[in-house]
């Protein structure tokens, strides 16, 4: 295996892991959070203001 092929393989694995990590973060954010009444964005459960538009979360 040439160094270039090995590097491409490693970068592909790292990219796949990053995608999976981001998907898990989004899923946990939607699972225990609440939606903004103004823009509908998902926010963390303890948030007092929307992370997207800044509206208060009632």
Secondary structure as GFF3:
##gff-version 3
##sequence-region A 1 58
A	DSSP	alpha_helix	3	32	.	.	.	ID=ss1
A	DSSP	beta_strand	34	35	.	.	.	ID=ss2
A	DSSP	beta_strand	42	43	.	.	.	ID=ss3
###
